Amino acid sequence: MKVLHVEAGMHLYGGALQVVFLMRGLAARGVDVALACPRDSAIASAVRELRLPVHEIAMRGDADVGLVPRLKRLLRTVQPDLLHLHSRRGCDTWGAIAGRLHGVPVVLSRRVDNPEPRWWAALKYRLPGHVVTISQGIRDVLLAEGVPPARLSCVPSAVDTTQYRPAREEARSALAQAFGLRPDALVIGMAAQFIERKGHATLLDALPEVFARHPSARVLLFGQGPLVESVRARIDAEPALRERVQLTGFRDDLDRLLPGLDLLAHPAFMEGLGVALLQAAACGVPIVGGRAGGIPEIVQPGLNGELVEPGDAVGLATALNRLLDSPVLRARMGAAGREWVERHFSIDAMVEGNLAVYRELLERRR
């Protein structure tokens, strides 16, 4: 079996990281794999380190109709048995058209839970032979838009539990060195792109009540994105936030830092699944998340964290304070979170799930 994977992301996190896990696992199982990606992208370097073939081509976004002939030329060169499209940015639609024109079966991974008009969903999801969602929440969205159940499979994203693991003492030292945190600080983290649906505003609304009850609490906001400057301006303008909230920018060493958090906050309004949540849980960190998308598939209330309604700053503050009140509760939830992701979100399970989809699709074609 030969599979050409297409990933349009420039940075190595979220969906792009899952593609690396998948390609590595497939290659270990004897599948011939290759990657198409943008020039100078982080995933290109990561896949080359695995000694797997990489084809860098121009990918210019949703309006890039020229991606169709570029992918068709690559398909003629690679001659895969199957084309797996992993991202949006035009790859989902133009990539599926290229695959159909070339006559190769197409699998599309769907990683986000934002709804689309039913008429568009009816057209778009007719192009690939099968759609893989990374959470049941996304699958439910597509079912509600009229995509037939037979065209959908849920294969959850995975976390590398050997890289992300509990190592609190080392991580606390790393946090202190990087961000000047005191040893007795209660550290809340949030690792997410700075876009509206991630819920940064809800967290900032909740923090004054948290700081009033826990003056030693400090907050680290990991990530980058279009709203980072507006969030920074709000923090600078509010004395209650200015001394206690730090923007860290993008970090490529979260495996060193996450284990030192006392808890992770993720009050998102929409979320396909949330790789940062999987990573935090694998590090033994309890999570307070929004009841949205695939988050409830990771955060089990009372077991490894708490869920709050999206936009409910009062409920978020209450949940954060409850966990910050009790180190015993945090330790118990953190251990349970590690066990939960080991059982439900392993790399092997993700690879086998996608491989089963490939085999079924190729068998139907025969």
C-alpha positions as CSV (number, residue, x, y, z in Angstrom):
1,M,0.0,0.0,0.0
2,K,1.3,3.5,-0.9
3,V,-0.3,6.6,0.7
4,L,0.3,10.2,-0.2
5,H,-0.4,12.5,2.7
6,V,-1.2,16.2,2.2
7,E,-0.8,18.7,5.1
8,A,-0.9,22.5,4.5
9,G,0.1,23.7,8.0
10,M,3.4,25.6,8.4
11,H,3.9,24.8,12.1
12,L,4.5,21.5,13.9
13,Y,1.6,21.3,16.3
14,G,-2.0,20.2,16.3
15,G,-3.0,18.5,13.1
16,A,0.5,18.6,11.6
17,L,1.9,16.7,14.6
18,Q,-0.7,14.0,14.1
19,V,0.4,13.6,10.5
20,V,3.9,12.9,11.7
21,F,2.7,10.3,14.2
22,L,0.6,8.7,11.6
23,M,3.3,8.5,8.9
24,R,5.8,7.2,11.4
25,G,3.4,4.5,12.5
26,L,2.3,3.5,9.0
27,A,5.9,3.2,7.9
28,A,6.7,1.0,10.8
29,R,3.8,-1.3,9.6
30,G,5.3,-1.5,6.1
31,V,3.1,1.1,4.4
32,D,4.8,3.2,1.7
33,V,4.2,6.8,2.7
34,A,5.0,10.2,1.3
35,L,4.2,13.8,2.2
36,A,3.1,16.8,0.2
37,C,3.4,20.1,2.2
38,P,4.2,23.8,1.8
39,R,7.8,24.9,1.2
40,D,9.8,25.6,4.3
41,S,7.2,24.1,6.6
42,A,8.2,22.6,9.9
43,I,6.5,19.3,9.1
44,A,8.8,18.9,6.0
45,S,11.9,18.8,8.3
46,A,10.2,16.5,10.8
47,V,9.2,14.0,8.1
48,R,12.6,14.1,6.5
49,E,14.1,13.2,9.9
50,L,12.1,10.0,9.7
51,R,13.8,9.4,6.3
52,L,10.5,9.5,4.5
53,P,9.9,11.2,1.1
54,V,8.7,14.8,1.2
55,H,7.4,16.9,-1.8
56,E,7.2,20.6,-1.1
57,I,4.8,22.4,-3.4
58,A,3.0,25.8,-3.3
59,M,-0.1,25.8,-1.2
60,R,-1.8,29.2,-1.1
61,G,-5.1,28.7,0.7
62,D,-8.8,28.3,0.0
63,A,-8.7,30.3,-3.2
64,D,-5.8,28.4,-4.7
65,V,-7.4,26.6,-7.6
66,G,-3.9,26.0,-9.0
67,L,-3.4,23.4,-6.3
68,V,-5.5,21.0,-8.4
69,P,-3.0,20.7,-11.3
70,R,0.0,20.8,-8.9
71,L,-1.4,17.9,-7.0
72,K,-2.4,16.0,-10.1
73,R,1.2,16.3,-11.4
74,L,2.5,15.0,-8.0
75,L,0.0,12.1,-8.1
76,R,1.2,11.1,-11.5
77,T,4.8,11.1,-10.1
78,V,4.1,9.3,-6.8
79,Q,1.4,7.0,-8.1
80,P,-0.2,6.3,-4.6
81,D,-2.9,3.8,-4.0
82,L,-4.6,6.4,-1.8
83,L,-4.6,10.1,-1.1
84,H,-5.1,11.3,2.5
85,L,-5.9,15.0,3.0
86,H,-5.2,16.3,6.5
87,S,-6.0,20.0,6.6
88,R,-8.2,22.7,5.3
89,R,-6.6,25.8,3.7
90,G,-7.9,24.6,0.3
91,C,-6.4,21.1,0.6
92,D,-9.7,19.6,1.6
93,T,-11.6,20.8,-1.5
94,W,-9.0,21.2,-4.2
95,G,-7.1,18.1,-3.0
96,A,-10.2,16.0,-3.2
97,I,-10.9,17.3,-6.7
98,A,-7.4,16.5,-7.7
99,G,-7.7,13.0,-6.3
100,R,-11.0,12.4,-8.1
101,L,-9.6,13.6,-11.4
102,H,-6.6,11.3,-11.0
103,G,-8.8,8.4,-10.1
104,V,-7.3,7.6,-6.7
105,P,-9.4,7.0,-3.5
106,V,-9.4,10.0,-1.2
107,V,-9.6,10.1,2.6
108,L,-10.2,13.5,4.3
109,S,-9.4,14.1,8.0
110,R,-11.7,16.6,9.6
111,R,-10.2,18.3,12.7
112,V,-12.5,21.2,13.5
113,D,-16.1,21.3,14.7
114,N,-17.2,24.6,13.1
115,P,-20.5,24.1,11.2
116,E,-20.8,24.6,7.5
117,P,-24.0,25.2,5.4
118,R,-25.8,22.0,4.5
119,W,-25.6,22.7,0.8
120,W,-21.8,23.1,1.0
121,A,-21.4,20.0,3.2
122,A,-23.4,18.0,0.7
123,L,-21.0,19.0,-2.1
124,K,-17.8,19.0,-0.2
125,Y,-18.1,15.7,1.5
126,R,-19.2,13.9,-1.6
127,L,-15.8,14.3,-3.1
128,P,-13.7,12.1,-0.8
129,G,-14.3,8.4,-0.5
130,H,-14.3,8.6,3.3
131,V,-14.1,11.3,6.1
132,V,-12.2,10.6,9.3
133,T,-13.1,12.8,12.2
134,I,-10.8,13.2,15.2
135,S,-13.7,13.3,17.7
136,Q,-17.3,12.2,18.1
137,G,-18.2,15.8,18.5
138,I,-17.0,16.6,14.9
139,R,-18.7,13.5,13.6
140,D,-22.0,14.7,15.2
141,V,-21.6,18.1,13.4
142,L,-21.2,16.4,10.0
143,L,-24.1,14.0,10.7
144,A,-26.3,17.0,11.5
145,E,-25.2,18.6,8.2
146,G,-26.5,15.5,6.3
147,V,-23.2,13.6,5.7
148,P,-24.2,9.9,5.5
149,P,-22.9,7.8,8.5
150,A,-21.4,5.2,6.2
151,R,-19.0,7.9,4.9
152,L,-17.8,8.8,8.4
153,S,-15.4,7.2,10.9
154,C,-14.1,8.6,14.2
155,V,-10.4,8.0,14.9
156,P,-9.3,10.2,17.8
157,S,-6.1,12.1,17.8
158,A,-3.2,10.8,19.8
159,V,-0.6,12.0,22.3
160,D,2.9,10.7,22.7
161,T,2.9,9.6,26.4
162,T,6.6,8.9,26.3
163,Q,7.4,12.5,25.5
164,Y,4.5,14.1,27.6
165,R,4.7,12.5,31.0
166,P,4.6,13.6,34.7
167,A,7.9,15.3,35.7
168,R,6.8,18.0,38.1
169,E,10.0,18.9,39.8
170,E,12.0,19.4,36.6
171,A,9.2,21.3,35.1
172,R,8.8,23.6,38.0
173,S,12.4,24.5,37.8
174,A,12.0,25.1,34.0
175,L,9.0,27.4,34.6
176,A,10.8,29.3,37.3
177,Q,13.8,29.8,35.1
178,A,11.8,30.8,32.0
179,F,9.1,33.0,33.6
180,G,10.4,34.0,37.0
181,L,7.8,32.2,39.0
182,R,8.1,31.7,42.7
183,P,8.3,28.1,44.0
184,D,4.9,28.6,45.9
185,A,3.0,29.9,42.9
186,L,-0.1,28.2,41.8
187,V,0.3,28.1,38.0
188,I,-2.6,28.0,35.6
189,G,-1.7,27.5,31.9
190,M,-3.6,27.8,28.7
191,A,-2.1,26.5,25.5
192,A,-4.1,27.6,22.4
193,Q,-4.0,29.8,19.3
194,F,-5.1,33.3,20.0
195,I,-8.4,33.3,18.2
196,E,-11.9,34.1,19.6
197,R,-13.3,30.6,19.8
198,K,-10.5,29.4,22.2
199,G,-12.0,31.5,25.0
200,H,-9.1,33.7,26.2
201,A,-11.6,36.5,27.0
202,T,-13.6,34.2,29.2
203,L,-10.5,33.2,31.2
204,L,-9.5,36.8,31.6
205,D,-13.0,37.6,32.9
206,A,-12.7,34.8,35.4
207,L,-9.3,35.6,36.8
208,P,-10.0,38.5,39.1
209,E,-12.2,36.2,41.3
210,V,-9.5,33.5,41.2
211,F,-6.7,36.0,42.2
212,A,-8.9,37.3,45.0
213,R,-9.1,33.8,46.5
214,H,-5.6,32.7,45.5
215,P,-3.2,35.7,45.5
216,S,-0.3,33.4,44.6
217,A,-1.9,32.2,41.4
218,R,-0.1,33.0,38.2
219,V,-1.3,32.5,34.6
220,L,0.8,31.5,31.5
221,L,-0.8,31.9,28.1
222,F,1.1,29.8,25.6
223,G,0.7,30.3,21.8
224,Q,0.3,32.9,19.1
225,G,-2.4,34.2,16.8
226,P,-4.3,37.2,15.5
227,L,-5.7,38.2,18.9
228,V,-2.5,38.2,20.8
229,E,-2.0,42.0,20.8
230,S,-5.6,42.7,21.9
231,V,-5.2,40.2,24.7
232,R,-1.9,41.8,25.7
233,A,-3.5,45.3,25.7
234,R,-6.3,44.1,28.0
235,I,-3.8,42.5,30.4
236,D,-1.7,45.7,30.5
237,A,-4.8,47.9,31.1
238,E,-6.1,45.9,34.1
239,P,-4.1,46.0,37.3
240,A,-5.6,42.7,38.5
241,L,-4.1,41.0,35.5
242,R,-0.9,42.9,34.7
243,E,1.3,41.4,37.4
244,R,0.0,37.9,37.2
245,V,-0.6,37.0,33.6
246,Q,2.2,36.4,31.1
247,L,2.1,35.8,27.4
248,T,4.8,33.3,26.5
249,G,4.5,33.2,22.7
250,F,4.9,30.0,20.8
251,R,6.9,27.4,22.7
252,D,8.4,24.2,21.2
253,D,9.2,22.9,24.7
254,L,5.8,22.3,26.2
255,D,6.8,18.8,27.1
256,R,9.2,20.4,29.6
257,L,6.8,23.0,30.9
258,L,3.3,21.5,31.1
259,P,4.1,19.0,33.9
260,G,4.9,22.0,36.1
261,L,1.4,23.5,35.8
262,D,-1.1,23.1,38.6
263,L,-3.9,23.0,36.1
264,L,-4.8,23.8,32.5
265,A,-7.6,26.0,31.5
266,H,-9.3,25.7,28.1
267,P,-12.6,27.5,28.1
268,A,-13.2,27.1,24.3
269,F,-16.4,27.8,22.5
270,M,-15.5,25.4,19.7
271,E,-12.8,22.7,19.6
272,G,-12.3,19.7,17.4
273,L,-10.6,17.7,20.2
274,G,-7.6,19.7,21.6
275,V,-4.1,18.2,21.4
276,A,-2.9,20.6,24.1
277,L,-5.5,19.0,26.5
278,L,-4.2,15.5,25.6
279,Q,-0.6,16.7,26.3
280,A,-1.5,18.2,29.6
281,A,-3.5,15.1,30.7
282,A,-0.5,12.9,29.7
283,C,1.6,15.1,32.0
284,G,-0.7,14.5,34.9
285,V,-2.3,18.0,34.9
286,P,-6.0,18.4,35.7
287,I,-8.0,20.4,33.2
288,V,-10.9,22.8,33.3
289,G,-12.4,23.0,29.8
290,G,-15.4,24.3,27.9
291,R,-18.3,21.9,27.3
292,A,-17.8,22.1,23.5
293,G,-16.8,20.0,20.5
294,G,-14.5,17.1,21.5
295,I,-13.4,18.5,24.8
296,P,-15.8,16.3,26.8
297,E,-14.2,13.2,25.3
298,I,-10.9,14.2,27.1
299,V,-12.2,15.9,30.2
300,Q,-14.3,13.7,32.4
301,P,-16.0,15.8,35.1
302,G,-14.9,14.7,38.5
303,L,-12.4,12.3,37.2
304,N,-9.6,14.3,35.5
305,G,-11.0,17.8,35.6
306,E,-14.2,19.9,35.2
307,L,-16.3,21.2,32.4
308,V,-18.0,24.6,32.2
309,E,-20.4,26.1,29.8
310,P,-18.6,28.2,27.1
311,G,-18.6,31.9,28.0
312,D,-19.5,31.3,31.7
313,A,-16.8,33.2,33.5
314,V,-18.4,32.8,36.9
315,G,-18.6,29.0,36.4
316,L,-15.0,28.9,35.2
317,A,-13.8,30.9,38.2
318,T,-15.7,28.5,40.5
319,A,-14.1,25.4,38.9
320,L,-10.6,26.9,38.9
321,N,-10.9,27.8,42.5
322,R,-12.2,24.4,43.5
323,L,-9.1,22.7,42.0
324,L,-6.7,25.3,43.3
325,D,-8.2,24.8,46.8
326,S,-7.0,21.2,47.0
327,P,-3.6,19.8,46.1
328,V,-5.0,16.4,46.9
329,L,-7.8,16.7,44.4
330,R,-5.4,18.0,41.7
331,A,-3.0,15.1,42.3
332,R,-5.9,12.6,42.0
333,M,-7.3,14.1,38.9
334,G,-3.9,14.4,37.3
335,A,-3.2,10.7,37.8
336,A,-6.6,9.8,36.4
337,G,-6.0,12.0,33.4
338,R,-2.8,10.3,32.6
339,E,-4.5,6.9,32.8
340,W,-7.4,8.1,30.6
341,V,-5.3,9.3,27.7
342,E,-3.1,6.2,27.9
343,R,-6.2,4.1,27.5
344,H,-8.1,6.1,24.9
345,F,-5.7,8.3,22.9
346,S,-2.6,6.2,22.1
347,I,-0.6,6.6,18.9
348,D,-1.0,2.9,18.0
349,A,-4.8,3.2,18.2
350,M,-4.8,6.2,16.0
351,V,-2.5,4.6,13.4
352,E,-4.6,1.3,13.4
353,G,-7.8,3.3,13.1
354,N,-6.7,5.1,10.0
355,L,-5.2,2.0,8.5
356,A,-8.5,0.2,8.9
357,V,-10.2,3.0,7.0
358,Y,-7.6,2.7,4.2
359,R,-8.1,-1.1,3.9
360,E,-11.9,-0.8,3.8
361,L,-11.8,2.0,1.2
362,L,-9.4,0.0,-1.0
363,E,-11.3,-3.2,-0.6
364,R,-14.5,-1.4,-1.7
365,R,-12.7,0.0,-4.7
366,R,-11.6,-3.6,-5.7
